């Protein structure tokens, strides 16, 4: 059964940008039940990151986990055993996500697949009448980012992206402080990501493991031979499957920075760096700096994947204002004046329980979730534009109103990807 829907799409690629004004966050409260205690029947797709979703669902009130899905039979079995160890009701294990979409009793699906499946699975789920919690970055490319929002609008579904900081109490407070003038006029934000990832080596062609449905794992991407260093994480560093560290972790910081500054899309984007630490199969940079100019404010993100820089002790995000700075460290914040003196601080819980429960509550009531998919995908578009800049070696100029790249054919070719025959997502 191919991914393509049987009906013709009403939105063609050329009209998606023009429809951007219709893609603002929506609420369906007037059309949905407002029973705040209604049980929500859920399915989780992907048992890596998805097991955190499982834990949150099991801890949420009036919520039932009905399905667990993974294309890898061993990982699926491990996930089922972990659920059994919690003495929770056992979900139905499946290896094809479409079995979940076909069950009319399912209210919501949680998508924790590799990036290249995020948008296609979300679009399929919306068409099947499901509400969706989709992990970051939510899309593999800019075209998917707009198409999945269009799907949520057409089918009137609640869709939340997993950038959970939007639901952290202290960060909500921090953004309110910035908006309230705590650091004067906000001017700029800087973000950091430091890690100590090792080499991924050189992969060799290998037989597909018996426990893995590799055809289904690939899903919408063009067919490629299996190699022994690809699964279950190193796909992040191949352009065919992922978006490198910018889309993997940069999305979290860029979303928070954009949120605090109260901006939408940039006018100019650049991303420079390289794969400096190892000579291996990784195609994406391990070190780099992305710069975003919004006209009157700016954002910078600096990534260092293979050197932890522990002595530098970077905060996650810092906002610079005319009267001081606000530092986000973990789930907390600290405000400093221009002399570097601490003047205020706030602390709060982190994690994703609150973000997932916000989604579940909105499924019940039809209210708009904290990171409704249009909000999430606006932030993700920063990652896509940054990667376009890196891959083409150009500065990308962008028209925020039209949501189009300006006079850069080399970057435009990365706006949409090639799909395996019969698997291009349709709205």
N, C-alpha and C positions, 0 to 999 in steps of 0.2 A: 504494500500500500504506500504510494508516494506521499510526500509531504504536501504537494500542491493541492489546494482546494479545488473542488469541481466547478465552482462558480467563477466567473471572471472578476478580476479585481476592479474596484471602482476608482482606485487611486494608482495612477501610473507614476513611474519614477520622476518624470518631468514635472508632475504637479504636486509632489510631496512638499517641496520647499514653499510653494505658493500657498499651501494649506496650513502653513505653520501657525497662523493666527488662530486656527481652529483647534490647535493641539494643546491649549492651556489646560492646567489641572481642572478636572470636573468633579462634581459630587453627584451621586445618584440617589441621594437620600429620599427624594420625592417618589422614587420608583421601587425602593427596596424596603423590606421589613425593617422595622426599628426595634425588633425584639433583641435586646442586648444580652439575653441569656440563651439565645438559640444555639444549639450545638452545630459546630462547623466540622464537616467531614473533609479530611485532608489526605493528600498524597504527596510523598517526597520523592524527587527524582535526583539521584546521585547520592552515593553513600560515603563520599569523602567529606567535603564541607557540609553535605546534607545531614550528617549525623548531629551537627549542632542544631539544625532545624528540627530534627526529630526530638531532641531533648527539650527544646522550647515548646513544641507542640504538646508533649507529654506533661509539661509543667503548666500549661495554660488551662484555664477553666473552660468548661463546656466545649471542648475540642477533642476530636477523635482522629487518630491516625489510622486510615483504612488501607493505604498502600505504601509499599516501599519498592523503589525501582532502581536497578542498575544493570548495565550491559555486561558487567563482569560478575559471573556467578559466585566467585569466591568472595568478592567484596559484599555482594548481596547477602550471602550466608553469614558473613561476619556481622553485618548490620542487624540481621534478624536475631542473632545470638545476643548482641548487645541490648536489644530491646527486651528480649526474654529475661535477661539478667536484671532488668529494672522491674520485673514482674508486672509489666504492662501488657495490655491486650495485644495479641500478635496481629500485625497488618498482613495483607496479602502480598507476597513477594512476586514481582513481575520484572521482566527484562525489556519490555517494550512499553515506552511511555504512553503509547496510544491506547493501551488497555485502561489506563487511568482516565484518559480523556473521554472514553466511550461510556464510562459509568456515570449515569445521570445523577446518582446520589452524591457524588463528590462535589463539594462547594469550592474548594481551593487547592491549588497545587503549588508546591515549593520546588523551584528549579535551581539545582546546585550542580549542574552539568559543566563541562568545559565551555569557555566563552562562546565558541562558534555555534553552540546549541541554544544559547540564551534566548535570542530573539525568535528564531524559528519555533522553538517550543512554546514560548509565550504567545505567539500569534496563533498557533494551533489550539492552545488551551482556551484563549479568548473566544475563538470560533466555536469551541465545544461548550461554551457557556460557563467556563471556570474563571474564578478570580485567581490572581497570580502573585506570588512573592518570588521575585527572581533575583538571584545573586548579582552583585556587581561584576563586571561593568554593565551587564544587561544586553550588550550588543557587540558584535565583532567589527562593525563598520558604521559609518554615518547614515547610510541608506537604511540599514536595519534599525538604527535608533529612531528614525522618523516613522518607519513602517510599523514598528511595534506600538508606538503611541497611537497611530491611526487605527490599529486593530483594537486597542483598548477603548477608543472612542466609538468605533462602529458597533462593537458588541456590548458597550456600556458595562465594562468590567472594572472592578477595583484591582489595580496593579501597583504594587509597591516594590521599589528596588532595595536591595540589601546593603545600602550605605547607612548602617545602623546609628552612626553618630547623630543623625538628625533627630533621634529620640533620646539622646543622653541628656539628663536634666541640667547638668552644669554647662553643657555646650549650648543648650537652648537659652540658658541664662546669660552666657557669654555673648551670644549674638544680640540679645536684648540690650546688654550693656553697651556694645559697640553702636547699635542703632540709637541708643539714648545719649550718646556723646561722651562716654567714659574715657575715650582716648582722643577726643576732639574729632576732627574730620578724618575719616578713614582714607588712607592714600595708597596703601600697598600691603600685600601679604606674601610671606615666604613659607614654603613647605619643605619638609625633608623626609626621606626614607633611607634608612641605613640597614644593611644586613650583611651576612657573611656566607652567601651561597657558594657552594663548591662547583667545580666543573661538571658539565653534563656529559663530557666525553664525546667519543665518536660512535654513533649508533651503527649497528650492523643489520643487514636484512636477516629476518628470522621468521620462522613459522608463527602464525597467529596462535597464541595459547588457546587450548580447548575451552577454557572457562570464559573467553572473551568473544562477544559478538562484535567483531571489528567493523563489519559493514554498518551496523547500527551505531557504533561509536562515532564513525565518520559522519553519518547522517548527511547533512547538506553540503559538506565540503567536497571539493574535487577528490576523486580517488587517488590515494597515494599508498605505496608499499608500506607494510608494517616494518618497524625497526625496533631494536631492543632497548632503546633509551628514551622512548617517547612517552609511555604511560607510567604512572598516572599523574605526573605533574609537569614534566619537561615540555609538554606541548605549549605551555605558556610562552616559550622563547622561540617559537616558530611562527612566522607571519601567517601561515596557512590556517593556524588554529587560535592563536592568541594575539595579544597586543603588547607583550613585554611588560616590564615593571611599571610603566606609566599607566597601563590599563589594569594591571594586577593590584597594585597598591597605591599608585599615584591618584587614582580616582577618589579614594577616601579623603585625602588631604585637599585636593583641588575642589571637591564638593564643599568641604567645610570652609575653605578660604572664600569661595564664591558666595556661599551663604552669608558669611559675615560681612562681606563687602556689599552685598545686595545687588550684584550684577548678574547679567544673563550670559551673553556671548561676546567674545573678543573681536577686535578689529585686526589684530596682527598676532601671529603665533610663530615661534621658532623653537626648535628642539635640536640641540647638538650634543654629541657624546660618542661613545663607541663601545665595542666589546674589547676591553683593554686587558682584563685579568687572565683570560684563558683562551687558548686556541682550540675550539671545539665546535660542536654543531649549533651553538646558540647564534641565532640571527639578530636578536634584539640587543640593544645596548645594556651593559651592566653599570655604566656610569654616564650621567648626562644631566643637562639643565634645560628645562622647558620654561619659556617666557611667554606671558600673555598680556597684551596691552588692550585695555577696555576703553581707551580714550582719556578718561580722567582718573582711572586707577589701574593698578597692575597686579599680577600674581607671578611668582616664580616657584617652580618645583625642582628640587635637586635630589637625584637618586644615586645611591651608591650600594649596589646589590652585593658586591663581593669584598667590601671593606667596611667593617662595622663602625669605624670612626668613634669608638666608644669614648675616647678622651674629649671629643667635641660636645657630647651630650646635647644633641639637637632636640629642641621641642618638636612637636608635630606640625603645628602651624603658629606663626606669629603675625598679628595684624599691626601695622604701623600707622599711627595717626598724628595729627598736628600737635596733640597734647600728651602723647604717651604711646604705650604698646600693650597689647593683650596677648599673652602666651597660652597656647593650648598644650598641656602636657598630660598624656593619658586621657582620662575622662574629666580632668580638672582644668582650671584656668587661673592665671595670675595677671594682675594689671600693674604696670609700672608707669611712673611719670617720666618726664624727659630727663630727670637727673638719675634715673635708674633705681629709684626708690619704690619699693612695693607699696601700693596704696589700697589694694583689694585683692581678694581671691575667692574662688568658689570651688566646691568639691561635690562630686556626685558619682553615681554608679555608672558602669559601662555595660559591655556585653550586648546581646541582641534580644534578650527576652522581652524587653519593653517595646522594641521596634516590631517584633513579630506580633505581640499582643495588640499593638496599635493597628497593624494590618488586619488582624482577626476582628477587632472591634469595628473597623470600617467596613468589612465584609458584611457584618450584621446590620449596620446602620446606614450604609451608603455614604458616610462622610468621607472627606478627602484624607488619605493617609499622609504621614509626615514626609515621606519621600515618594509621592505619587510619580508614576513613571515618566511624565513629562519633565518633572523637576530632576529626576535621576538622570535621564538621557540628555538633558542640557549640560549637566556636568560631564557625562561620559563623552559628549562631543568634543570637549576640551582635549581629552586623551586622543581621540581619533585625529583631530587637527594636528596635535603635537606629533603623532606618529607619521602623518603625511609629510610634515616638515622634515623629520629625521630621514625618512626613506627617500626623499627627493633632494635633500640638501638645499632646500629653498626656504625662504621666509614666506609663510602663507598669509596672504591678506584675505580678509573675510568680511562679507556684508551681513551683519547680525540681523537686520530687518528681513532681508530676503533669504537668509540662511544659505548663502552660496559663496563658494570660493571665487575670488576675483582674479581673472587673467592668469591662471596657473594650471595649464593642461596636465602637467606631470603629477600635480597633487590631486587633481580631479579624478584621475583614473583609479585612485584608491577610495573614492567615495562609496563605491559599491564593489562587492566581490564577485567572483565567478562561483556559480553553484553547480553541484552535480546534477546531471540531466534529470529533470522531473522533480527536483527538490527545492526550487526557488520558492521562498515564502511569498504568499499572496494574502491580501486583505480582502 
